Amino acid sequence: MFAILGIFLAVIQLSRADLSNEYKNNVKLDDAYMMYWTYNSSEAAVYFAVKAKAMGWVGFGFANKIDNMKNYDVTVGYVTVSKNSYDLRDYHTEGHVPPKIDTTQSLEDPSAIEADGYTTLKFKRRLDTKDKKEDITIKPGSMIVVWSYNKNADDVTKKHDKEGHQKVTLIPGAASTAHVISWVMLLTTSALAFMTS
């Protein structure tokens, strides 16, 4: 009996495994919202997971600038009340109104689960989806990440309970040309000084 209980507890523990073991990077966007990601250069894609303390819809995305929710590229998802299915799609925003579903869906391998009062969304996203009208290209360096959630409503037309934004570096930027040139000049000068001494 204790062996069965031990196996049961181990399975529960595995189901709660920290996403930081699955993804290379993470950032706390809010006390109730975590973001995880792994950049895969060979696929020119980023694998994302977001986990929010909410049983309603969860949103995550990018903005070129914070401007009254205009032109944000967002992913919104939820798990149905029956827990038998989920909805996770690519949207864009046009201001303080419910987001619009993108004509072209750019998410790959989407999934969503609800457990222990949290909703977790997972998906893969290409850096450049070729959807110039509704998507934002993921680039090296700092990007504005936007997030939101509704604690209880699956209906994405219902207003968020909490939202925010934060600058996050998803892909480390390449060294600037000026920085590289200054290092080359320093090394060249040092080498010449060494050779003439």
Backbone bond lengths (Angstrom), bond angles and torsions (degrees), N, CA, C in turn:
res aa  C-N    CA-C-N  psi(-1)  N-CA   C-N-CA  omega(-1)  CA-C   N-CA-C  phi
1 M - - - 1.448 - - 1.529 110.44 -
2 F 1.363 117.33 -44.64 1.457 120.51 179.73 1.531 111.00 -67.27
3 A 1.342 117.36 -32.57 1.467 121.13 178.15 1.525 110.29 -64.60
4 I 1.323 116.75 -42.78 1.468 121.37 178.70 1.527 109.89 -64.40
5 L 1.333 116.28 -43.17 1.464 120.47 178.30 1.533 110.17 -61.95
6 G 1.332 116.47 -40.45 1.470 120.71 178.71 1.519 111.78 -63.47
7 I 1.330 117.08 -43.14 1.465 120.92 177.98 1.521 110.15 -64.14
8 F 1.336 117.00 -42.58 1.456 121.95 178.54 1.526 110.90 -59.58
9 L 1.321 117.55 -45.10 1.464 121.54 179.19 1.527 111.38 -66.35
10 A 1.330 117.13 -35.97 1.468 120.57 177.77 1.522 111.01 -65.46
11 V 1.335 117.08 -40.11 1.463 121.18 178.00 1.527 110.12 -64.32
12 I 1.336 116.89 -42.57 1.462 120.42 177.48 1.525 109.81 -61.24
13 Q 1.343 116.75 -42.92 1.455 120.90 -179.66 1.523 110.44 -62.82
14 L 1.334 118.96 -41.46 1.457 122.01 178.15 1.520 111.17 -64.27
15 S 1.342 117.05 -38.16 1.456 119.76 -179.58 1.522 111.32 -67.26
16 R 1.325 116.84 -21.62 1.458 121.77 178.79 1.531 112.19 -97.41
17 A 1.334 115.72 8.41 1.467 119.81 -175.20 1.519 110.64 -49.41
18 D 1.291 114.86 139.42 1.455 122.02 -178.23 1.528 109.65 -66.77
19 L 1.311 115.88 130.23 1.455 121.01 179.98 1.526 112.25 -64.24
20 S 1.334 117.19 -17.23 1.465 119.05 179.36 1.528 111.33 -65.74
21 N 1.320 118.17 -17.67 1.464 121.13 174.80 1.520 111.23 -78.65
22 E 1.330 116.74 -22.20 1.459 122.09 -176.49 1.535 112.40 -94.73
23 Y 1.329 116.73 -26.15 1.462 121.91 -176.13 1.531 110.02 -120.75
24 K 1.323 116.92 149.33 1.464 121.22 -176.37 1.526 113.54 -77.02
25 N 1.334 117.43 -27.51 1.458 121.29 -174.54 1.522 110.63 -129.78
26 N 1.325 115.66 152.65 1.463 119.26 173.45 1.521 109.65 -155.25
27 V 1.312 114.36 156.44 1.457 120.59 177.13 1.528 108.15 -148.59
28 K 1.315 114.51 140.02 1.462 121.14 177.06 1.530 106.85 -86.92
29 L 1.329 116.88 112.55 1.453 121.32 -179.72 1.525 111.73 -87.10
30 D 1.336 115.52 -20.99 1.462 122.52 -177.66 1.531 106.52 -166.45
31 D 1.315 116.94 163.71 1.473 119.56 177.65 1.521 112.24 -57.90
32 A 1.328 116.81 -23.63 1.458 120.87 -177.18 1.531 112.64 -116.37
33 Y 1.340 117.79 16.71 1.469 119.72 -174.00 1.529 110.05 -147.66
34 M 1.340 115.79 120.33 1.471 122.57 177.41 1.522 109.54 -118.35
35 M 1.317 114.75 145.99 1.461 121.83 176.76 1.523 108.36 -122.43
36 Y 1.338 116.64 136.68 1.453 123.32 179.24 1.522 108.46 -128.64
37 W 1.343 117.05 146.28 1.453 118.69 177.25 1.515 111.36 -159.36
38 T 1.343 113.69 155.88 1.455 123.08 173.13 1.520 107.49 -136.41
39 Y 1.322 116.23 124.15 1.463 121.53 177.21 1.519 108.61 -87.78
40 N 1.334 116.83 130.46 1.457 122.29 177.81 1.526 107.54 -116.44
41 S 1.326 116.95 101.67 1.468 121.04 -175.32 1.528 112.48 -66.43
42 S 1.326 118.26 -34.59 1.468 120.20 -178.79 1.531 111.83 -68.35
43 E 1.329 117.37 -26.63 1.467 121.28 177.57 1.524 111.97 -97.05
44 A 1.329 116.88 -6.81 1.477 121.96 -174.61 1.527 108.92 51.03
45 A 1.349 114.37 50.85 1.464 120.49 -176.06 1.525 110.24 -147.50
46 V 1.324 114.32 162.92 1.460 121.37 174.76 1.524 107.81 -124.62
47 Y 1.328 115.88 133.28 1.468 121.99 173.79 1.523 107.01 -94.28
48 F 1.323 116.57 124.62 1.459 122.04 -176.54 1.523 111.58 -116.79
49 A 1.335 114.93 151.51 1.460 122.73 165.31 1.519 106.13 -143.76
50 V 1.315 115.94 138.95 1.456 120.63 172.42 1.520 107.23 -128.96
51 K 1.328 115.47 142.72 1.459 120.92 -177.14 1.526 107.84 -133.24
52 A 1.344 115.34 120.20 1.463 120.29 -177.49 1.524 110.30 -125.16
53 K 1.315 115.55 144.82 1.465 121.08 176.26 1.522 107.13 -78.10
54 A 1.315 114.85 79.84 1.468 122.33 -176.48 1.524 109.19 -158.92
55 M 1.324 115.36 147.33 1.465 120.95 175.94 1.527 110.72 -110.62
56 G 1.330 115.92 5.85 1.461 121.70 176.01 1.521 109.34 -104.65
57 W 1.330 115.55 -153.10 1.466 118.74 -179.05 1.534 111.21 -74.41
58 V 1.340 114.54 153.76 1.461 122.40 178.68 1.523 107.21 -129.83
59 G 1.347 116.26 133.63 1.452 120.83 179.78 1.521 111.67 -121.62
60 F 1.331 114.86 149.81 1.466 122.37 -178.48 1.513 108.17 -155.33
61 G 1.331 117.69 142.40 1.453 117.72 177.18 1.509 113.33 -179.36
62 F 1.341 114.55 -156.23 1.454 122.11 -173.89 1.523 110.62 -133.24
63 A 1.330 114.62 152.96 1.460 121.21 175.20 1.520 108.02 -139.34
64 N 1.313 116.28 142.18 1.467 119.75 173.51 1.518 110.31 -76.44
65 K 1.338 116.12 -29.62 1.461 122.37 174.12 1.520 107.95 -157.13
66 I 1.326 115.90 153.54 1.465 120.82 178.66 1.528 107.03 -84.68
67 D 1.340 115.04 113.35 1.458 120.81 -174.18 1.527 110.17 -150.50
68 N 1.314 116.78 76.06 1.471 121.37 175.04 1.525 113.63 51.12
69 M 1.310 116.71 39.05 1.464 123.53 177.53 1.530 113.11 62.47
70 K 1.315 117.60 28.99 1.466 120.94 178.27 1.522 110.03 -94.23
71 N 1.334 115.05 131.72 1.471 122.92 173.49 1.519 114.50 62.93
72 Y 1.323 117.60 36.42 1.454 121.30 172.57 1.529 108.09 -86.21
73 D 1.303 116.39 145.84 1.464 123.87 175.88 1.523 106.10 -103.75
74 V 1.330 117.79 108.43 1.464 119.94 -171.45 1.527 113.22 -128.00
75 T 1.307 113.35 155.19 1.454 123.43 172.20 1.519 106.20 -113.85
76 V 1.313 117.18 130.97 1.465 120.98 179.47 1.523 107.80 -129.34
77 G 1.343 115.36 135.18 1.451 118.77 -179.89 1.507 112.36 -150.13
78 Y 1.324 114.47 162.82 1.467 122.15 177.25 1.514 108.77 -159.61
79 V 1.316 115.27 162.96 1.458 122.35 174.99 1.519 106.46 -105.42
80 T 1.334 116.93 134.92 1.463 120.08 -176.72 1.521 111.22 -65.26
81 V 1.314 115.36 157.95 1.461 121.70 -177.91 1.521 111.06 -55.55
82 S 1.315 117.53 -38.76 1.467 120.89 -179.12 1.525 112.38 -73.35
83 K 1.345 117.24 -10.28 1.471 124.33 179.54 1.535 112.91 67.87
84 N 1.327 116.48 8.86 1.458 119.81 -178.60 1.524 113.13 -88.24
85 S 1.329 117.16 -13.67 1.454 118.92 -178.55 1.526 109.96 -154.77
86 Y 1.311 114.36 173.44 1.457 119.98 178.36 1.524 108.78 -140.74
87 D 1.311 114.95 165.57 1.458 121.93 174.67 1.530 106.31 -130.12
88 L 1.308 117.21 123.47 1.465 122.34 -178.70 1.526 106.84 -143.32
89 R 1.350 115.66 112.11 1.459 119.37 -174.33 1.524 112.53 -138.62
90 D 1.318 112.33 166.52 1.458 124.17 179.35 1.536 108.17 -90.85
91 Y 1.343 116.25 126.95 1.467 122.14 -178.67 1.528 109.71 -130.05
92 H 1.325 116.10 173.21 1.458 123.14 168.63 1.526 107.76 -140.49
93 T 1.316 115.13 154.94 1.467 118.79 -176.95 1.524 110.78 -108.02
94 E 1.318 114.05 151.78 1.468 121.26 179.48 1.525 110.12 -129.02
95 G 1.315 117.17 29.30 1.460 121.01 -179.71 1.526 110.27 118.81
96 H 1.325 116.11 -161.97 1.468 121.55 -176.99 1.527 111.60 -81.33
97 V 1.324 115.28 57.95 1.462 124.39 175.83 1.527 106.41 -137.19
98 P 1.338 118.72 163.27 1.469 118.60 178.79 1.530 111.39 -55.04
99 P 1.338 116.84 145.23 1.468 120.02 -178.91 1.533 111.31 -65.42
100 K 1.318 114.83 157.08 1.477 122.08 178.81 1.524 108.82 -102.24
101 I 1.328 116.07 138.59 1.461 120.73 177.54 1.523 108.89 -69.45
102 D 1.346 116.31 132.15 1.460 120.44 178.84 1.530 110.99 -64.90
103 T 1.319 115.12 145.31 1.465 121.14 176.25 1.521 109.80 -62.53
104 T 1.342 115.86 -42.52 1.461 122.04 177.91 1.523 108.29 -108.21
105 Q 1.314 116.77 122.59 1.461 121.43 178.45 1.537 109.07 -84.15
106 S 1.335 116.40 121.11 1.467 121.30 -173.10 1.524 113.83 -105.46
107 L 1.312 118.19 6.52 1.463 121.05 -179.98 1.518 109.76 -87.73
108 E 1.320 115.71 139.69 1.458 121.24 175.41 1.519 108.56 -118.46
109 D 1.316 116.47 147.47 1.464 123.62 178.25 1.533 113.14 50.31
110 P 1.346 118.04 48.77 1.469 119.05 -178.54 1.528 112.04 -73.99
111 S 1.339 115.65 146.73 1.464 120.92 173.05 1.524 108.50 -155.23
112 A 1.316 115.29 157.78 1.467 120.77 178.30 1.516 108.72 -150.14
113 I 1.350 115.19 141.80 1.461 120.47 175.80 1.521 109.17 -139.06
114 E 1.323 114.94 154.67 1.465 122.20 171.99 1.519 107.04 -120.81
115 A 1.334 115.70 132.54 1.463 120.27 177.57 1.517 109.27 -159.99
116 D 1.299 115.79 136.64 1.473 122.32 174.48 1.531 113.22 54.34
117 G 1.325 116.82 35.35 1.458 120.86 177.55 1.519 114.59 84.22
118 Y 1.325 118.33 6.59 1.462 122.87 179.85 1.522 110.49 -118.71
119 T 1.328 115.54 147.95 1.461 122.00 170.82 1.524 107.45 -113.28
120 T 1.335 115.69 131.21 1.456 122.03 178.88 1.516 109.17 -119.81
121 L 1.323 115.74 126.71 1.460 122.34 175.74 1.519 108.23 -110.19
122 K 1.335 116.51 138.92 1.467 121.68 176.63 1.521 108.73 -133.25
123 F 1.333 115.45 141.15 1.454 119.93 176.90 1.525 109.99 -167.24
124 K 1.319 114.08 164.68 1.458 122.26 175.75 1.525 107.36 -111.45
125 R 1.323 116.36 140.62 1.463 120.05 -178.82 1.527 108.76 -136.61
126 R 1.332 117.07 127.38 1.466 122.16 175.48 1.529 109.18 -66.38
127 L 1.335 116.45 148.15 1.459 119.51 177.91 1.525 110.31 -60.30
128 D 1.327 115.84 -48.43 1.460 121.60 177.44 1.522 107.79 -118.48
129 T 1.316 116.13 109.17 1.470 120.83 -177.32 1.519 112.35 -83.12
130 K 1.320 117.01 -6.30 1.468 124.33 -176.15 1.528 111.75 71.62
131 D 1.321 117.00 4.51 1.468 121.91 176.95 1.533 107.56 -96.23
132 K 1.304 116.63 82.98 1.470 122.10 -175.11 1.529 112.01 -70.76
133 K 1.317 117.61 -21.11 1.468 120.71 -176.04 1.527 112.47 -80.65
134 E 1.349 117.31 -38.80 1.464 119.56 -171.09 1.527 114.75 -120.38
135 D 1.327 118.39 -11.67 1.462 121.43 -178.93 1.524 111.45 -113.21
136 I 1.326 115.59 155.76 1.461 122.89 175.78 1.525 107.63 -108.35
137 T 1.319 116.66 130.46 1.460 121.44 179.61 1.528 109.73 -69.91
138 I 1.336 115.99 133.69 1.463 121.24 176.20 1.518 107.65 -82.58
139 K 1.340 116.12 123.48 1.465 121.58 -174.71 1.525 110.78 -123.74
140 P 1.337 116.66 159.83 1.468 119.33 173.56 1.529 110.39 -62.56
141 G 1.318 115.29 149.72 1.458 120.91 -179.98 1.518 111.53 96.11
142 S 1.299 114.80 -171.82 1.462 121.94 -174.99 1.529 111.95 -70.55
143 M 1.335 116.00 134.65 1.468 122.20 175.37 1.522 108.21 -129.78
144 I 1.328 115.46 153.87 1.459 119.57 176.98 1.527 108.51 -88.13
145 V 1.321 115.60 116.96 1.461 122.38 176.16 1.526 107.49 -97.82
146 V 1.329 116.49 131.74 1.463 121.88 176.33 1.521 108.56 -113.46
147 W 1.317 116.29 146.12 1.460 120.62 -178.24 1.530 109.82 -146.53
148 S 1.329 115.23 156.70 1.462 120.89 177.95 1.521 108.75 -166.01
149 Y 1.331 114.85 165.47 1.458 119.18 174.01 1.521 110.25 -162.53
150 N 1.327 114.17 157.34 1.457 122.16 171.33 1.518 105.49 -115.05
151 K 1.316 117.37 125.66 1.468 120.93 -173.07 1.523 113.95 -61.17
152 N 1.343 117.46 -31.30 1.471 118.80 -172.67 1.518 115.79 -130.93
153 A 1.327 119.40 -25.45 1.469 121.26 -172.87 1.525 112.26 -89.42
154 D 1.339 116.21 129.89 1.461 121.21 173.10 1.525 110.95 -82.03
155 D 1.306 117.65 -18.99 1.454 123.42 -178.53 1.536 109.38 -70.42
156 V 1.344 116.46 110.36 1.463 120.49 -175.26 1.532 112.85 -69.72
157 T 1.323 117.72 -7.49 1.469 119.53 175.32 1.525 110.91 -82.26
158 K 1.340 116.71 -10.97 1.470 120.68 177.01 1.524 109.16 -78.84
159 K 1.317 116.03 140.00 1.469 122.65 -177.60 1.532 111.49 -62.51
160 H 1.313 115.19 149.10 1.462 121.20 178.15 1.533 110.27 -67.03
161 D 1.336 115.34 150.58 1.463 121.04 172.04 1.529 109.96 -84.19
162 K 1.319 115.25 -30.59 1.459 119.88 -179.67 1.523 108.37 -151.12
163 E 1.340 115.39 146.43 1.462 120.82 178.29 1.515 109.32 -151.64
164 G 1.319 114.98 164.29 1.450 119.05 178.21 1.513 111.10 -172.87
165 H 1.323 115.42 -177.99 1.458 121.76 176.19 1.525 108.71 -150.34
166 Q 1.307 114.31 156.24 1.456 119.99 -178.85 1.524 108.80 -158.73
167 K 1.323 116.58 144.62 1.463 120.12 174.19 1.521 108.78 -80.74
168 V 1.340 115.00 130.40 1.463 121.49 -178.13 1.526 108.19 -137.08
169 T 1.323 117.01 138.81 1.461 121.27 174.06 1.519 108.27 -94.76
170 L 1.327 115.68 105.62 1.467 121.53 -179.65 1.522 110.96 -81.32
171 I 1.337 115.11 -38.55 1.463 121.97 179.50 1.524 106.63 -126.11
172 P 1.328 117.82 120.72 1.465 118.55 179.31 1.523 110.25 -57.27
173 G 1.322 116.41 136.93 1.463 121.63 -179.45 1.516 111.26 -74.16
174 A 1.322 115.62 151.84 1.462 120.97 175.35 1.521 108.41 -72.32
175 A 1.305 116.55 153.58 1.470 120.32 177.87 1.524 109.04 -61.24
176 S 1.292 116.40 140.71 1.460 119.94 -179.07 1.523 109.80 -66.55
177 T 1.330 116.23 152.60 1.458 121.98 179.94 1.526 110.65 -59.31
178 A 1.333 116.40 -42.78 1.469 119.96 -179.56 1.522 110.62 -61.59
179 H 1.333 116.91 -39.16 1.456 121.44 179.70 1.530 110.43 -65.42
180 V 1.327 116.78 -43.48 1.470 121.26 179.26 1.519 110.23 -64.23
181 I 1.340 117.41 -44.21 1.467 121.06 179.90 1.523 110.73 -61.21
182 S 1.329 117.51 -42.06 1.467 119.49 -179.68 1.524 111.01 -64.59
183 W 1.335 118.12 -36.84 1.463 120.50 177.22 1.524 111.37 -67.68
184 V 1.334 116.66 -40.80 1.471 120.50 178.89 1.526 109.72 -62.88
185 M 1.334 116.62 -43.66 1.470 120.15 179.15 1.528 110.84 -62.87
186 L 1.329 117.05 -42.14 1.459 121.18 179.46 1.522 110.45 -62.73
187 L 1.335 117.31 -45.63 1.465 121.24 179.91 1.525 111.03 -64.84
188 T 1.329 116.71 -41.10 1.470 120.81 179.16 1.524 110.69 -63.47
189 T 1.326 116.50 -45.71 1.460 121.44 178.79 1.521 110.67 -61.57
190 S 1.326 116.67 -42.82 1.474 121.06 179.06 1.518 111.35 -64.17
191 A 1.344 116.28 -41.12 1.467 120.45 -179.89 1.528 110.39 -66.06
192 L 1.334 117.60 -43.07 1.466 121.21 178.32 1.528 111.18 -63.03
193 A 1.319 116.22 -43.00 1.467 120.60 179.65 1.522 110.32 -62.42
194 F 1.344 117.07 -39.76 1.457 122.28 179.50 1.524 110.56 -66.30
195 M 1.340 117.56 -41.94 1.459 122.51 -177.37 1.515 112.27 -69.91
196 T 1.333 118.32 -31.13 1.451 120.91 -178.28 1.528 112.60 -86.93
197 S 1.327 117.80 -9.09 1.460 118.18 -178.15 1.510 112.00 -90.09
